[in-house]
């Protein structure tokens, strides 16, 4: 292959990578903030601008962990190649954003310090789990495809 035939696919792959990362970020934010608002509307949590109790923050950490895995799976699913790499890049961005949020909120009265630290700590493991789930699904699809083709080839 020459350089000219490779060049059109590179911008396309880069664009798809950016879309995958953005889609995962948007999904994670929509699910998290949507759940926060839903809990408030149900009377189970205070408004978003008020301090949440430790037990509510623990619950928020739990659902954000699940949502981070789902968002990372989406990133890996939409990635044009290297799904695990894309999921981990998304996790690294999430880690960085959570660290910046922790630093910005550290000297304020927004809540306990453990919460933003916990969110930063789960960013990469949840990204790895989401990426691994996608790789496992790809292996499953590959196995299903090869078992369907094998009987036809034996005829």
Rosetta blueprint (number, residue, H / E / L):
1 X L
2 X L
3 X H
4 X H
5 X H
6 X H
7 X H
8 X H
9 X H
10 X H
11 X H
12 X H
13 X H
14 X H
15 X H
16 X H
17 X H
18 X H
19 X H
20 X H
21 X H
22 X H
23 X H
24 X H
25 X H
26 X H
27 X H
28 X H
29 X H
30 X H
31 X H
32 X H
33 X H
34 X H
35 X H
36 X H
37 X H
38 X H
39 X H
40 X H
41 X H
42 X L
43 X L
44 X L
45 X L
46 X L
47 X L
48 X L
49 X L
50 X L
51 X L
52 X L
53 X L
54 X H
55 X H
56 X H
57 X H
58 X H
59 X H
60 X H
61 X H
62 X H
63 X H
64 X H
65 X H
66 X H
67 X H
68 X H
69 X H
70 X H
71 X H
72 X H
73 X H
74 X H
75 X H
76 X H
77 X H
78 X H
79 X L
80 X L
81 X L
82 X L
83 X H
84 X H
85 X H
86 X H
87 X H
88 X H
89 X H
90 X H
91 X H
92 X H
93 X H
94 X H
95 X H
96 X H
97 X H
98 X H
99 X H
100 X H
101 X H
102 X H
103 X H
104 X H
105 X H
106 X L
107 X L
108 X L
109 X L
110 X L
111 X L
112 X L
113 X H
114 X H
115 X H
116 X H
117 X H
118 X H
119 X H
120 X H
121 X H
122 X H
123 X H
124 X H
125 X H
126 X H
127 X H
128 X H
129 X H
130 X H
131 X H
132 X H
133 X H
134 X H
135 X H
136 X H
137 X H
138 X H
139 X H
140 X H
141 X H
142 X H
143 X H
144 X H
145 X H
146 X H
147 X H
148 X H
149 X H
150 X H
151 X H
152 X H
153 X H
154 X L
155 X L
